């Protein structure tokens, strides 16, 4: 997906230098920086959750992985 963004003119030469040192492109350097920033913000958000909120989120993630088409009969449910 292509997006046009404005980048401060002072940052572009720095990005080019980093890209040259890393042997990469400016685009890849920016993608890495953005990915790192997003991961850091997600980590900060997770760290700020209470234990109950973390448990609720874990349950939600497990429920999303469950197969909604799978059927369990009553006997199997209560005898397990």
N, C-alpha and C positions, 0 to 999 in steps of 0.2 A: 504494500500500500504506500503510495507516495503522498507525502504531506509537505507543504511549504511552510517553513518556520523562519522567523527572524532570529538571527544569532548576532550577539554583540560583536562588532568588528574587532575588538581586542581579543576575543576568545579564539577566533579562527586561526591566527598564526600559532597559538599555543596548541590547538588541536592538531595542526599539521606537523608540529614538532613531535608531539607524542606519537602520532601515527607513524612518522618516519622512524622513531626510536623502536617502536613495537613491530615495525615491518607490516603495518596494517593500513587500512584506509581510514579516512576521517569518519566515514559513515559507520564503520565497525567500532571505532573508538567511542563514538556517541552512543551507539546501541549498547555497548558494554557499560558505559556510565549510567545510562538510563535504567538498564536492568539492575545494576548494583543499587541505585537509588531506590527503586521500587522494592527490592528485596529487603533493604534496610528499613524502609518505612513499614513494611509488613511485619518484620521482626519486632519493631518498636510497638506496633499495634498489638501483637500477640503478647508481648511482655507486659503490656498495661492491662490485659484482661484479668478478671478475678478467676479463681479456681472454678467456680460455678459456670462462668461464661466459657471457659476453656472446655469444660465437660460438655456443655451444650453444643459448642461448635464441633467437638469430636463426634458427638452423636449425630449431628446434622450431616457431617461428612460421611459417616458410616451409612446413614439412611440413603444418601444420594448414590452410594455404590450398590445398594441392594437391588436385586432384580424384582421389579414390581410384577412381572409376569409369573414368577414362581409362586406356587400355591402349596401351603402346608396344611395337612388335615388336622382337625382338632385333637385327635388322639396323639399324633406325633408331637404337637405343640405342648400338651400338658404332661406327657410322659418323658420328656427330655430333661 
